[in-house]
Amino acid sequence: MPKLVLMPVFDGFQTLDLTGPLEVFAGATRHVGNDYYSVVTASVGGGPVRSHSGLTIVPDIDLAAVSEAHTIVVPGGTGTHAPLPKLVDWLRVNAPLAVRIVSVCSGAFLLAEAGLLDGRRATTHWSVCDMLAKMFPDVEVDPEPIFVRDGNVATSAGVTSGIDLALALVEEDLGRDVALLIARHLVMYLRRPGNQTQFSAQLTAQAAERRPLREVQQWISEHPSAKLSVEALAARANLSPRQFARVFTAETGMTPGRYVDRVRLEAARRQLEDTEAGITKIAKTCGYGTPESMRRAFVRVLGVSPAEYRRRF
């Protein structure tokens, strides 16, 4: 019997939160045969719903007609701000019967409202992580990763990260080759590791207001293998090391050392993804010095070694 992947929808849902994972599961079904996944959309009452971007869809069925599913994927969107009580009630009663419960973006609010995230670690879109933590203090909100799995409940940061999570689930069910084939059809990487941060260093950090500091940020990005100590960077900005560290942190929201670490990791990731250069060479050109130093950085931040990271892409 096909595994039922149920995707509840509602007025104000985020279109990509729905269609991204849907395309992954549908692609897997096309590849392995129509008897593996059955992907179904459902709304309260079964009527049409309109996304927050204006797209209207007609769901397959009334949500009340479903009592049990293998995987439930709940999208986010503005409709989660004032959720339908019948939708929350359905999740509270029926979601615990599912093998997997998944949310994309602010869909985590619906799971939390239904009590499904109590005592669990979860994530959501960076812009509403603080709100989720304040509204639901029993949820351990982690704003960093693109997705989090805690038991049979998985939450993701939103939009494209929902595709990463769906690919991880397909890989778990059907193996890496199937997930890779789907990723290629979608013209994307196999999947980002779940504990990869939601932003690159350049997006995480604010752009410094002072021109010399902005120029230092640019220098770091262009020269990851250079000597990037606080003293060296301070000299480029014509500031004392102490003053540089203070104003850099104040203006970017990140210490110089952490910013350098992020930039070097991202540079190494790009080379692993886009080139066939050896790990020793990449470690040197990205400022790690030794492969072991780079390996420790990858394991600490991404949870995988550089060799394993390359294998996944």
C-alpha positions in Angstrom: 0.0 0.0 0.0 1.4 3.5 -0.9 2.7 5.6 1.9 0.2 8.5 2.3 1.9 11.9 2.4 -0.8 14.3 3.6 -0.3 18.0 3.1 -2.9 20.1 4.9 -3.5 23.5 3.3 -5.3 26.7 4.4 -5.9 30.3 3.3 -2.6 32.2 3.5 -0.3 29.2 3.1 3.2 29.8 1.6 3.2 28.4 -2.0 6.8 27.1 -2.0 6.3 25.5 1.4 3.7 23.3 -0.2 5.0 22.8 -3.8 8.7 22.3 -2.9 8.2 19.1 -0.8 5.3 18.0 -3.0 7.6 17.9 -6.0 10.2 15.9 -4.1 7.7 13.2 -3.0 5.9 13.2 -6.4 9.3 12.9 -8.2 10.2 9.9 -6.0 6.9 8.3 -6.8 7.4 8.8 -10.6 10.8 7.2 -10.3 10.1 4.1 -8.2 6.5 3.5 -9.2 3.0 4.8 -8.3 2.7 2.4 -5.4 5.3 4.0 -3.1 4.0 7.5 -2.1 0.4 8.8 -2.5 0.6 12.6 -2.1 -2.6 14.2 -1.1 -3.6 17.8 -0.3 -6.5 18.5 2.1 -8.3 21.5 3.5 -10.9 22.0 6.3 -14.1 21.3 4.4 -12.3 20.3 1.2 -12.9 23.7 -0.5 -10.4 25.8 -2.4 -7.8 27.8 -0.5 -5.8 30.8 -1.5 -2.0 31.2 -0.8 -0.7 34.4 0.7 0.8 35.2 -2.8 -2.6 34.9 -4.4 -2.5 31.4 -5.9 -5.8 29.4 -5.5 -5.7 25.7 -5.4 -8.4 23.0 -5.1 -7.3 20.4 -2.5 -7.8 16.7 -3.2 -10.0 16.0 -0.2 -11.7 17.2 3.0 -9.2 17.0 5.9 -12.0 15.3 8.0 -11.9 12.4 5.6 -8.4 11.4 6.7 -7.7 9.9 10.1 -4.2 8.5 9.5 -1.2 9.2 7.3 2.4 8.0 7.0 3.8 11.5 6.7 2.1 14.8 7.4 3.7 17.9 5.9 2.4 21.2 7.3 3.3 24.4 5.3 3.8 27.8 6.7 2.5 31.2 5.7 0.5 34.1 7.0 -2.4 31.7 7.6 -0.6 30.3 10.6 -1.0 33.6 12.5 -4.6 32.9 13.3 -4.9 29.2 12.6 -8.3 27.5 12.0 -9.3 25.7 15.2 -10.5 22.7 13.2 -7.1 22.3 11.6 -5.3 22.5 14.9 -7.8 20.1 16.5 -7.3 17.6 13.6 -3.5 17.8 14.1 -3.8 17.3 17.8 -5.9 14.2 17.4 -4.5 12.6 14.2 -0.9 13.7 13.8 0.4 11.5 16.7 -0.8 8.5 14.6 1.6 9.4 11.8 5.0 7.8 11.3 6.5 11.3 10.6 5.2 14.8 11.3 6.9 17.6 9.3 6.5 21.4 9.2 7.9 23.9 6.8 8.6 27.5 7.9 6.0 28.9 10.2 4.0 25.6 10.0 5.9 24.9 13.2 3.4 27.3 14.9 0.5 24.9 13.9 2.4 21.9 15.4 3.2 23.9 18.5 -0.4 25.0 18.9 -1.5 21.4 18.7 1.0 20.5 21.4 3.2 18.4 19.1 6.4 20.3 19.8 6.2 20.3 23.6 9.5 19.2 25.0 11.1 19.0 21.6 13.8 20.8 19.8 12.5 22.7 16.7 13.2 25.4 14.2 11.3 27.7 11.9 12.0 30.7 9.7 14.6 33.0 11.3 12.3 36.0 11.4 9.8 34.2 13.8 12.1 32.1 15.9 11.9 34.5 18.8 8.1 34.6 18.5 7.8 30.8 18.5 10.0 30.6 21.7 7.9 33.3 23.5 4.6 31.9 22.5 5.5 28.3 23.3 8.0 28.1 26.1 7.9 24.3 26.3 9.5 24.2 22.8 13.3 24.3 22.5 13.7 26.7 19.6 17.0 26.6 17.7 17.2 29.5 15.2 20.4 28.2 13.5 19.8 25.0 11.5 17.9 24.7 8.2 16.0 21.7 9.7 15.8 19.8 12.9 14.6 16.3 13.6 13.6 15.3 17.1 12.2 11.8 17.1 9.5 11.5 14.5 8.9 15.2 14.3 10.9 17.4 11.9 10.7 21.1 11.5 12.4 23.3 8.8 13.4 26.9 8.4 11.2 27.6 5.5 10.8 27.8 1.7 13.7 26.0 0.1 14.8 24.3 3.3 11.5 22.3 3.1 12.9 20.8 -0.1 16.1 19.8 1.7 14.1 18.1 4.5 11.9 16.3 2.0 15.0 15.0 0.1 16.4 13.8 3.5 13.2 11.9 4.1 13.2 10.4 0.6 16.8 9.4 1.0 15.9 7.7 4.3 13.1 5.8 2.6 14.5 5.0 -0.8 18.3 5.6 -0.7 20.7 8.2 -1.8 20.5 7.5 -5.5 16.8 8.2 -5.7 17.2 11.4 -3.7 20.1 12.5 -6.0 18.1 11.8 -9.1 15.3 14.0 -7.8 17.7 16.7 -6.8 19.2 16.7 -10.3 15.7 17.1 -11.8 15.1 20.0 -9.5 18.5 21.5 -10.5 19.8 21.6 -6.9 22.2 19.9 -4.7 21.3 16.5 -3.1 20.6 18.2 0.2 22.2 20.5 2.7 23.0 18.9 6.0 20.2 19.7 8.5 22.5 21.5 10.9 23.8 23.9 8.2 23.0 27.5 9.3 20.1 29.3 7.7 22.5 32.1 6.4 25.9 32.5 5.0 28.3 34.6 7.0 27.7 37.6 4.7 23.9 37.3 5.3 24.1 36.5 9.0 26.4 39.4 9.7 25.2 42.9 9.2 27.1 45.1 6.8 29.3 47.4 8.8 28.5 51.1 8.7 32.1 52.3 8.5 33.7 52.0 5.1 37.0 50.6 6.4 35.1 47.8 8.2 33.1 47.0 5.1 36.3 46.8 3.2 37.7 44.4 5.8 34.6 42.2 5.4 35.2 42.1 1.6 38.9 41.4 2.1 38.1 38.4 4.3 35.7 37.0 1.8 38.2 37.4 -1.1 41.3 36.1 0.8 40.3 33.3 3.2 43.8 31.9 3.1 45.4 35.1 4.3 46.5 35.9 7.8 43.2 36.9 9.3 44.1 37.5 13.0 42.5 40.4 14.8 45.8 42.2 14.7 46.2 41.8 10.9 42.6 42.9 10.3 42.8 45.8 12.6 45.9 47.0 10.8 43.9 47.0 7.5 41.2 49.1 9.2 43.8 51.5 10.7 42.5 50.7 14.2 44.0 49.2 17.3 43.2 45.5 17.8 41.0 46.2 20.8 39.1 49.0 19.1 38.7 46.9 15.9 37.3 43.9 17.7 34.8 46.1 19.6 33.5 48.1 16.7 33.5 45.1 14.3 31.3 43.2 16.7 29.1 46.1 17.4 28.5 46.9 13.7 28.2 43.4 12.3 26.7 41.5 15.3 29.5 38.9 15.1 33.1 38.8 16.4 35.9 38.9 13.9 37.0 35.4 14.7 33.5 34.0 14.2 33.1 35.9 10.9 36.4 34.5 9.7 35.4 31.0 10.7 32.1 31.3 8.8 33.8 32.6 5.6 36.4 29.9 5.6 33.9 27.2 6.1 31.7 28.5 3.2 34.8 28.8 1.0 35.7 25.2 1.7 32.1 24.1 1.1 32.0 25.8 -2.3 35.3 24.2 -3.4 34.1 20.7 -2.3 30.9 21.2 -4.2 32.3 22.9 -7.3 35.8 21.5 -7.8 37.7 18.2 -7.8 40.5 19.7 -5.7 42.0 17.5 -3.0 41.0 18.1 0.6 44.6 19.0 1.5 44.7 21.7 -1.2 41.3 23.0 -0.2 42.3 23.2 3.5 45.4 25.3 2.5 43.6 27.6 0.1 40.8 28.3 2.6 43.1 29.1 5.5 42.9 26.0 7.6 46.5 25.0 7.1 45.9 21.3 7.7 43.1 18.8 6.6 42.6 17.9 10.3 41.8 21.5 11.2 39.3 21.7 8.3 37.8 18.3 9.4 37.3 19.6 12.9 35.5 22.7 11.7 33.2 20.7 9.4 32.3 18.2 12.1 31.7 21.0 14.7 29.4 23.1 12.4 27.9 20.7 9.9 28.2 17.3 11.7 30.0 15.7 8.8 33.6 15.4 7.6 34.7 17.2 4.4 34.9 13.8 2.6 31.4 12.9 3.6 30.1 16.4 2.7 31.6 16.0 -0.8 30.0 12.6 -1.1 26.6 14.0 -0.6 26.8 16.5 -3.4 
